[in-house]
Amino acid sequence: MESYDIKDPKLAEGGRRRIQWAAREMPVLASIRERFEKEQPLKGIRMSACLHVTTETANLMHTLQAGGADVVLVASNPLSTQDDVAASLVTHYEIPVHAIKGENNVVYYKHINTAIDHKPHITMDDGADLVSTLHKDRRENLDHVIGGTEETTTGVIRLRAMAADGALQFPVIAVNDAMTKHFFDNRYGTGQSTLDGIIRATNMLLAGKTFVVAGYGWCARGLAQKAKGMGANVIVTEIDPLKALEAVMDGFRVMKMVDAAPIGDIFCTLTGDINVVDKHHFEVMKDGAIVSNSGHFNVEINIPALEEMSVEKRLVRPFVDQYELPDGRNIHLLGEGRLINLAAAEGHPASVMDMSFANQALSAEYMVKNADKLESMVYSVPEDIDMEIARLKLEAMGIDIDVLTEEQVAYLNSWQEGT
Ligand SMILES: NC(=O)c1ccc[n+]([C@@H]2O[C@H](COP(=O)([O-])OP(=O)(O)OC[C@H]3O[C@@H](n4cnc5c(N)ncnc54)[C@H](O)[C@@H]3O)[C@@H](O)[C@H]2O)c1
């Protein structure tokens, strides 16, 4: 096997048990793996994946490998790696992994460069750091690449910006665009696991707390709903009037962040934007306020401003940094402002990643079959793949749905029939 860089191979056994536990909730991916084993659609394909190294990702790697791919995995975030999973992938699955939880930025990019050294035909990204490094610093390796896939909203936004600039040099499939991805992963997965991360980091009771959710997109909607379900008083902040209106009609208080800042107990940003919680917000927050982020990058909270304002910073619990301000107030930042569901918890539950990663596996297969017909653009997941995943998921859940009768098909396709 190629070289690897992980925390400790001795963690492998525990990692394997957790990978197998996740597999129980991933029946769609399992059915794809079975077909891949027989058909070998990825035979001879070198793949470099830059994803959160979790139990669910391990099941995806195993599926790609079963399809014949030669896979290397690196982290897509310095704090999201599960070291036992990395150890098991290396030890039991013979998949080279370069990822260590808590790696610094230099090591993070060293690992991404290792993924590029693999000379991938296909890139698989979560946040587009791999594709962006390839285009910025390692252009001599662009020739081998036939295409890529991208997992998350922020990555898709970056790739569309690259395509609009004429910079993107190969086709990429936006897995996030699939309905079987963002309807479920972003909403239910991020919603539940973000609360899980905040609770694991703080062990605080949510009932009765004022919980400020920044954004009301797919992820934030899920979080707002779940926090409400736990008895929190939820406030939503938005910049999009339509989303703000939707939040109002869903029963949430909507206001500007500057108005929410003095009354919030817990804050969580899920916008994909920068400095959503900023210096002037910290200035008016209550003593003890908890600030967290579950958007892709750690720029949603202005951490440099908080550092500059503070007279002291201390780690009071794992994943909880307490910043003391000159007037004696304390503000608590969770997980260094990185995706809290992956930093302090385990990321999305396997049941939703089953669909997200089914999209990844089938998109990789589609890319291998169709790359020569695609341009250097960002493509959505083909609708038939999306629908097939929904069908397989329902089947795995033992749920039957109605099928249109011939009469109904004719009716729905006619314009003559009216009142
Ligand atoms: N934590 C995770 O595991 C996880 C999972 C999926 C996606 N993500 C990331 O979460 C982020 C959000 O993803 P999404 O799918 O919900 O995107 P989305 O586009 O559906 O929603 C983002 C929302 O934020 C709003 N917004 C932008 N700037 C704002 C501001 N300054 N104040 C308030 N609202 C603002 C937008 O109007 C939009 O409604 C992205 O960075 C995405 O990559 C994280």
The ligand as an SDF file (V2000), in Angstrom:
LIG
                    3D

 44 48  0  0  0  0  0  0  0  0999 V2000
  -22.2460   21.0280    9.0900 N   0  0  0  0  0  0  0  0  0  0  0  0
  -22.4010   20.2130    8.0610 C   0  0  0  0  0  0  0  0  0  0  0  0
  -22.2040   19.0160    8.1680 O   0  0  0  0  0  0  0  0  0  0  0  0
  -22.8650   20.7670    6.7520 C   0  0  0  0  0  0  0  0  0  0  0  0
  -23.6290   19.9810    5.8920 C   0  0  0  0  0  0  0  0  0  0  0  0
  -24.0880   20.5150    4.6960 C   0  0  0  0  0  0  0  0  0  0  0  0
  -23.7470   21.8250    4.3650 C   0  0  0  0  0  0  0  0  0  0  0  0
  -22.9550   22.5640    5.2210 N   0  0  0  0  0  0  0  0  0  0  0  0
  -22.5600   23.9520    4.9460 C   0  0  0  0  0  0  0  0  0  0  0  0
  -23.5150   24.7990    5.5810 O   0  0  0  0  0  0  0  0  0  0  0  0
  -23.5920   26.0510    4.8900 C   0  0  0  0  0  0  0  0  0  0  0  0
  -25.0500   26.3310    4.5180 C   0  0  0  0  0  0  0  0  0  0  0  0
  -25.4930   25.3350    3.5950 O   0  0  0  0  0  0  0  0  0  0  0  0
  -27.0230   25.3030    3.0870 P   0  0  0  0  0  0  0  0  0  0  0  0
  -27.1290   24.1010    2.2210 O   0  0  0  0  0  0  0  0  0  0  0  0
  -27.9580   25.5030    4.2120 O   0  0  0  0  0  0  0  0  0  0  0  0
  -27.0090   26.6220    2.1610 O   0  0  0  0  0  0  0  0  0  0  0  0
  -28.2580   27.5040    1.7020 P   0  0  0  0  0  0  0  0  0  0  0  0
  -27.7620   28.2840    0.5230 O   0  0  0  0  0  0  0  0  0  0  0  0
  -29.4720   26.6520    1.5470 O   0  0  0  0  0  0  0  0  0  0  0  0
  -28.5040   28.4790    2.9430 O   0  0  0  0  0  0  0  0  0  0  0  0
  -27.6580   29.5110    3.3400 C   0  0  0  0  0  0  0  0  0  0  0  0
  -28.5730   30.6290    3.8680 C   0  0  0  0  0  0  0  0  0  0  0  0
  -27.7850   31.5990    4.5570 O   0  0  0  0  0  0  0  0  0  0  0  0
  -28.3340   32.8830    4.2650 C   0  0  0  0  0  0  0  0  0  0  0  0
  -27.3270   33.9110    4.5320 N   0  0  0  0  0  0  0  0  0  0  0  0
  -26.2560   34.2790    3.8020 C   0  0  0  0  0  0  0  0  0  0  0  0
  -25.5940   35.2710    4.4040 N   0  0  0  0  0  0  0  0  0  0  0  0
  -26.2340   35.5280    5.5690 C   0  0  0  0  0  0  0  0  0  0  0  0
  -26.0290   36.4500    6.6310 C   0  0  0  0  0  0  0  0  0  0  0  0
  -25.0200   37.3230    6.6170 N   0  0  0  0  0  0  0  0  0  0  0  0
  -26.8980   36.4310    7.6760 N   0  0  0  0  0  0  0  0  0  0  0  0
  -27.9520   35.5790    7.7130 C   0  0  0  0  0  0  0  0  0  0  0  0
  -28.2040   34.6900    6.7140 N   0  0  0  0  0  0  0  0  0  0  0  0
  -27.3520   34.6610    5.6650 C   0  0  0  0  0  0  0  0  0  0  0  0
  -28.7350   32.7830    2.7940 C   0  0  0  0  0  0  0  0  0  0  0  0
  -29.6830   33.7780    2.4470 O   0  0  0  0  0  0  0  0  0  0  0  0
  -29.3120   31.3750    2.7330 C   0  0  0  0  0  0  0  0  0  0  0  0
  -30.7090   31.3540    3.0000 O   0  0  0  0  0  0  0  0  0  0  0  0
  -22.6470   25.9030    3.7030 C   0  0  0  0  0  0  0  0  0  0  0  0
  -21.3810   26.4030    4.0500 O   0  0  0  0  0  0  0  0  0  0  0  0
  -22.5730   24.3930    3.5140 C   0  0  0  0  0  0  0  0  0  0  0  0
  -21.4310   24.0030    2.8010 O   0  0  0  0  0  0  0  0  0  0  0  0
  -22.5430   22.0680    6.4190 C   0  0  0  0  0  0  0  0  0  0  0  0
  1  2  1  0
  2  3  2  0
  2  4  1  0
  4  5  1  0
  4 44  2  0
  5  6  2  0
  6  7  1  0
  7  8  2  0
  8  9  1  0
  8 44  1  0
  9 10  1  0
  9 42  1  0
 10 11  1  0
 11 12  1  0
 11 40  1  0
 12 13  1  0
 13 14  1  0
 14 15  2  0
 14 16  1  0
 14 17  1  0
 17 18  1  0
 18 19  2  0
 18 20  1  0
 18 21  1  0
 21 22  1  0
 22 23  1  0
 23 24  1  0
 23 38  1  0
 24 25  1  0
 25 26  1  0
 25 36  1  0
 26 27  1  0
 26 35  1  0
 27 28  2  0
 28 29  1  0
 29 30  1  0
 29 35  2  0
 30 31  1  0
 30 32  2  0
 32 33  1  0
 33 34  2  0
 34 35  1  0
 36 37  1  0
 36 38  1  0
 38 39  1  0
 40 41  1  0
 40 42  1  0
 42 43  1  0
M  CHG  2   8   1  16  -1
M  END
$$$$
